[in-house]
């Protein structure tokens, strides 16, 4: 996995965590759920990159 991909995935995960916490703090369920979805997307992308790396080596 390239360093750029790792950084993008990490940034997306951190942004999702912030969005989830903001939604929780303000009582905005939609924003909270969007944050959780962003985190899941980041995790899935990370897993996909790891699978690609496994086949390259």
N, CA, C and O atoms as a Tinker XYZ file with bonds, in Angstrom:
   228  protein
     1  N      0.856000   -1.165000    0.000000    73     2
     2  CA     0.000000    0.000000    0.000000    64     1     3
     3  C      0.900000    1.225000    0.000000    63     2     4     5
     4  O      1.861000    1.312000    0.764000    81     3
     5  N      0.576000    2.142000   -0.851000    73     3     6
     6  CA     1.403000    3.335000   -0.920000    64     5     7
     7  C      1.162000    4.226000    0.299000    63     6     8     9
     8  O      0.118000    4.169000    0.948000    81     7
     9  N      2.139000    5.025000    0.573000    73     7    10
    10  CA     2.050000    5.940000    1.706000    64     9    11
    11  C      0.907000    6.934000    1.505000    63    10    12    13
    12  O      0.237000    7.326000    2.460000    81    11
    13  N      0.697000    7.331000    0.268000    73    11    14
    14  CA    -0.381000    8.275000   -0.037000    64    13    15
    15  C     -1.739000    7.669000    0.285000    63    14    16    17
    16  O     -2.596000    8.327000    0.876000    81    15
    17  N     -1.933000    6.407000   -0.107000    73    15    18
    18  CA    -3.200000    5.732000    0.184000    64    17    19
    19  C     -3.414000    5.585000    1.683000    63    18    20    21
    20  O     -4.522000    5.780000    2.183000    81    19
    21  N     -2.352000    5.241000    2.393000    73    19    22
    22  CA    -2.460000    5.109000    3.850000    64    21    23
    23  C     -2.878000    6.436000    4.471000    63    22    24    25
    24  O     -3.747000    6.476000    5.342000    81    23
    25  N     -2.257000    7.517000    4.021000    73    23    26
    26  CA    -2.557000    8.835000    4.574000    64    25    27
    27  C     -3.999000    9.240000    4.270000    63    26    28    29
    28  O     -4.692000    9.775000    5.135000    81    27
    29  N     -4.446000    8.984000    3.046000    73    27    30
    30  CA    -5.825000    9.326000    2.681000    64    29    31
    31  C     -6.822000    8.535000    3.520000    63    30    32    33
    32  O     -7.811000    9.088000    4.001000    81    31
    33  N     -6.559000    7.230000    3.696000    73    31    34
    34  CA    -7.461000    6.393000    4.487000    64    33    35
    35  C     -7.482000    6.843000    5.943000    63    34    36    37
    36  O     -8.543000    6.887000    6.567000    81    35
    37  N     -6.314000    7.177000    6.484000    73    35    38
    38  CA    -6.241000    7.632000    7.872000    64    37    39
    39  C     -6.984000    8.959000    8.034000    63    38    40    41
    40  O     -7.708000    9.158000    9.010000    81    39
    41  N     -6.801000    9.859000    7.075000    73    39    42
    42  CA    -7.491000   11.158000    7.140000    64    41    43
    43  C     -9.000000   10.972000    7.082000    63    42    44    45
    44  O     -9.743000   11.639000    7.803000    81    43
    45  N     -9.451000   10.063000    6.222000    73    43    46
    46  CA   -10.886000    9.805000    6.123000    64    45    47
    47  C    -11.424000    9.214000    7.424000    63    46    48    49
    48  O    -12.529000    9.545000    7.853000    81    47
    49  N    -10.644000    8.345000    8.042000    73    47    50
    50  CA   -11.078000    7.733000    9.299000    64    49    51
    51  C    -11.164000    8.786000   10.406000    63    50    52    53
    52  O    -12.137000    8.818000   11.159000    81    51
    53  N    -10.153000    9.641000   10.503000    73    51    54
    54  CA   -10.141000   10.691000   11.526000    64    53    55
    55  C    -11.293000   11.665000   11.307000    63    54    56    57
    56  O    -11.945000   12.079000   12.266000    81    55
    57  N    -11.546000   12.031000   10.060000    73    55    58
    58  CA   -12.666000   12.928000    9.759000    64    57    59
    59  C    -13.989000   12.270000   10.140000    63    58    60    61
    60  O    -14.889000   12.930000   10.657000    81    59
    61  N    -14.103000   10.982000    9.885000    73    59    62
    62  CA   -15.313000   10.251000   10.261000    64    61    63
    63  C    -15.516000   10.214000   11.765000    63    62    64    65
    64  O    -16.637000   10.345000   12.256000    81    63
    65  N    -14.417000   10.035000   12.493000    73    63    66
    66  CA   -14.505000   10.029000   13.953000    64    65    67
    67  C    -14.952000   11.391000   14.478000    63    66    68    69
    68  O    -15.778000   11.484000   15.386000    81    67
    69  N    -14.393000   12.439000   13.890000    73    67    70
    70  CA   -14.778000   13.787000   14.313000    64    69    71
    71  C    -16.255000   14.053000   14.010000    63    70    72    73
    72  O    -16.980000   14.613000   14.832000    81    71
    73  N    -16.679000   13.643000   12.822000    73    71    74
    74  CA   -18.070000   13.847000   12.421000    64    73    75
    75  C    -19.010000   13.066000   13.344000    63    74    76    77
    76  O    -20.069000   13.563000   13.727000    81    75
    77  N    -18.614000   11.845000   13.694000    73    75    78
    78  CA   -19.440000   11.037000   14.594000    64    77    79
    79  C    -19.550000   11.701000   15.974000    63    78    80    81
    80  O    -20.636000   11.774000   16.548000    81    79
    81  N    -18.425000   12.178000   16.494000    73    79    82
    82  CA   -18.437000   12.820000   17.815000    64    81    83
    83  C    -19.255000   14.107000   17.797000    63    82    84    85
    84  O    -19.982000   14.402000   18.745000    81    83
    85  N    -19.131000   14.868000   16.715000    73    83    86
    86  CA   -19.914000   16.099000   16.590000    64    85    87
    87  C    -21.404000   15.768000   16.560000    63    86    88    89
    88  O    -22.204000   16.415000   17.236000    81    87
    89  N    -21.768000   14.762000   15.774000    73    87    90
    90  CA   -23.170000   14.360000   15.686000    64    89    91
    91  C    -23.708000   13.879000   17.013000    63    90    92    93
    92  O    -24.847000   14.175000   17.374000    81    91
    93  N    -22.892000   13.135000   17.742000    73    91    94
    94  CA   -23.300000   12.640000   19.060000    64    93    95
    95  C    -23.482000   13.806000   20.030000    63    94    96    97
    96  O    -24.461000   13.857000   20.774000    81    95
    97  N    -22.535000   14.738000   20.014000    73    95    98
    98  CA   -22.585000   15.870000   20.943000    64    97    99
    99  C    -23.774000   16.789000   20.679000    63    98   100   101
   100  O    -24.347000   17.356000   21.608000    81    99
   101  N    -24.138000   16.931000   19.407000    73    99   102
   102  CA   -25.232000   17.843000   19.064000    64   101   103
   103  C    -26.581000   17.137000   18.956000    63   102   104   105
   104  O    -27.615000   17.785000   18.794000    81   103
   105  N    -26.566000   15.827000   19.045000    73   103   106
   106  CA   -27.813000   15.080000   18.921000    64   105   107
   107  C    -28.252000   14.893000   17.476000    63   106   108   109
   108  O    -29.406000   14.554000   17.212000    81   107
   109  N    -27.339000   15.112000   16.545000    73   107   110
   110  CA   -27.633000   14.984000   15.116000    64   109   111
   111  C    -27.314000   13.539000   14.680000    63   110   112   113
   112  O    -26.169000   13.204000   14.379000    81   111
   113  N    -28.352000   12.703000   14.656000    73   111   114
   114  CA   -28.150000   11.293000   14.328000    64   113   115
   115  C    -27.631000   11.095000   12.910000    63   114   116   117
   116  O    -26.835000   10.190000   12.659000    81   115
   117  N    -28.078000   11.932000   11.987000    73   115   118
   118  CA   -27.635000   11.806000   10.599000    64   117   119
   119  C    -26.127000   12.039000   10.495000    63   118   120   121
   120  O    -25.425000   11.273000    9.836000    81   119
   121  N    -25.634000   13.076000   11.133000    73   119   122
   122  CA   -24.201000   13.393000   11.102000    64   121   123
   123  C    -23.406000   12.281000   11.803000    63   122   124   125
   124  O    -22.336000   11.893000   11.335000    81   123
   125  N    -23.923000   11.779000   12.905000    73   123   126
   126  CA   -23.270000   10.683000   13.627000    64   125   127
   127  C    -23.145000    9.457000   12.734000    63   126   128   129
   128  O    -22.089000    8.826000   12.669000    81   127
   129  N    -24.226000    9.130000   12.052000    73   127   130
   130  CA   -24.226000    7.960000   11.178000    64   129   131
   131  C    -23.316000    8.150000    9.966000    63   130   132   133
   132  O    -22.677000    7.203000    9.509000    81   131
   133  N    -23.259000    9.384000    9.446000    73   131   134
   134  CA   -22.337000    9.671000    8.339000    64   133   135
   135  C    -20.891000    9.447000    8.785000    63   134   136   137
   136  O    -20.082000    8.908000    8.031000    81   135
   137  N    -20.577000    9.855000    9.989000    73   135   138
   138  CA   -19.234000    9.663000   10.536000    64   137   139
   139  C    -18.889000    8.190000   10.653000    63   138   140   141
   140  O    -17.780000    7.778000   10.315000    81   139
   141  N    -19.826000    7.406000   11.125000    73   139   142
   142  CA   -19.599000    5.961000   11.230000    64   141   143
   143  C    -19.393000    5.345000    9.852000    63   142   144   145
   144  O    -18.538000    4.478000    9.670000    81   143
   145  N    -20.186000    5.800000    8.880000    73   143   146
   146  CA   -20.068000    5.288000    7.511000    64   145   147
   147  C    -18.704000    5.645000    6.933000    63   146   148   149
   148  O    -18.077000    4.813000    6.276000    81   147
   149  N    -18.243000    6.851000    7.163000    73   147   150
   150  CA   -16.928000    7.267000    6.675000    64   149   151
   151  C    -15.822000    6.379000    7.258000    63   150   152   153
   152  O    -14.876000    6.014000    6.559000    81   151
   153  N    -15.950000    6.045000    8.521000    73   151   154
   154  CA   -14.951000    5.193000    9.167000    64   153   155
   155  C    -14.953000    3.789000    8.561000    63   154   156   157
   156  O    -13.896000    3.200000    8.336000    81   155
   157  N    -16.132000    3.268000    8.304000    73   155   158
   158  CA   -16.245000    1.930000    7.717000    64   157   159
   159  C    -15.655000    1.921000    6.308000    63   158   160   161
   160  O    -14.951000    0.984000    5.934000    81   159
   161  N    -15.943000    2.966000    5.527000    73   159   162
   162  CA   -15.383000    3.069000    4.181000    64   161   163
   163  C    -13.858000    3.048000    4.239000    63   162   164   165
   164  O    -13.206000    2.372000    3.443000    81   163
   165  N    -13.308000    3.782000    5.172000    73   163   166
   166  CA   -11.861000    3.845000    5.325000    64   165   167
   167  C    -11.288000    2.473000    5.666000    63   166   168   169
   168  O    -10.264000    2.068000    5.116000    81   167
   169  N    -11.948000    1.767000    6.567000    73   167   170
   170  CA   -11.493000    0.430000    6.951000    64   169   171
   171  C    -11.550000   -0.539000    5.773000    63   170   172   173
   172  O    -10.647000   -1.358000    5.597000    81   171
   173  N    -12.594000   -0.449000    4.976000    73   171   174
   174  CA   -12.742000   -1.329000    3.811000    64   173   175
   175  C    -11.655000   -1.031000    2.778000    63   174   176   177
   176  O    -11.062000   -1.948000    2.209000    81   175
   177  N    -11.400000    0.245000    2.543000    73   175   178
   178  CA   -10.341000    0.621000    1.604000    64   177   179
   179  C     -8.982000    0.110000    2.091000    63   178   180   181
   180  O     -8.178000   -0.392000    1.306000    81   179
   181  N     -8.744000    0.243000    3.379000    73   179   182
   182  CA    -7.497000   -0.241000    3.972000    64   181   183
   183  C     -7.345000   -1.746000    3.758000    63   182   184   185
   184  O     -6.276000   -2.224000    3.380000    81   183
   185  N     -8.414000   -2.477000    4.002000    73   183   186
   186  CA    -8.383000   -3.931000    3.824000    64   185   187
   187  C     -8.129000   -4.293000    2.362000    63   186   188   189
   188  O     -7.368000   -5.217000    2.075000    81   187
   189  N     -8.753000   -3.582000    1.450000    73   187   190
   190  CA    -8.555000   -3.830000    0.025000    64   189   191
   191  C     -7.114000   -3.594000   -0.389000    63   190   192   193
   192  O     -6.558000   -4.357000   -1.179000    81   191
   193  N     -6.510000   -2.545000    0.139000    73   191   194
   194  CA    -5.110000   -2.259000   -0.171000    64   193   195
   195  C     -4.199000   -3.359000    0.372000    63   194   196   197
   196  O     -3.217000   -3.728000   -0.272000    81   195
   197  N     -4.517000   -3.873000    1.539000    73   195   198
   198  CA    -3.707000   -4.948000    2.123000    64   197   199
   199  C     -3.808000   -6.221000    1.289000    63   198   200   201
   200  O     -2.822000   -6.940000    1.133000    81   199
   201  N     -4.977000   -6.498000    0.762000    73   199   202
   202  CA    -5.159000   -7.676000   -0.100000    64   201   203
   203  C     -4.336000   -7.505000   -1.370000    63   202   204   205
   204  O     -3.660000   -8.436000   -1.810000    81   203
   205  N     -4.394000   -6.317000   -1.956000    73   203   206
   206  CA    -3.604000   -6.053000   -3.169000    64   205   207
   207  C     -2.109000   -6.227000   -2.888000    63   206   208   209
   208  O     -1.379000   -6.794000   -3.701000    81   207
   209  N     -1.664000   -5.735000   -1.734000    73   207   210
   210  CA    -0.251000   -5.879000   -1.357000    64   209   211
   211  C      0.130000   -7.341000   -1.198000    63   210   212   213
   212  O      1.231000   -7.740000   -1.576000    81   211
   213  N     -0.763000   -8.136000   -0.645000    73   211   214
   214  CA    -0.468000   -9.553000   -0.439000    64   213   215
   215  C     -0.243000  -10.269000   -1.764000    63   214   216   217
   216  O      0.597000  -11.165000   -1.848000    81   215
   217  N     -0.986000   -9.884000   -2.800000    73   215   218
   218  CA    -0.839000  -10.525000   -4.097000    64   217   219
   219  C      0.364000  -10.006000   -4.872000    63   218   220   221
   220  O      0.847000  -10.680000   -5.782000    81   219
   221  N      0.848000   -8.836000   -4.531000    73   219   222
   222  CA     2.020000   -8.276000   -5.208000    64   221   223
   223  C      3.311000   -8.938000   -4.731000    63   222   224   225
   224  O      4.292000   -9.002000   -5.473000    81   223
   225  N      3.309000   -9.427000   -3.501000    73   223   226
   226  CA     4.549000   -9.970000   -2.930000    64   225   227
   227  C      4.592000  -11.428000   -3.113000    63   226   228
   228  O      5.556000  -12.074000   -2.701000    81   227
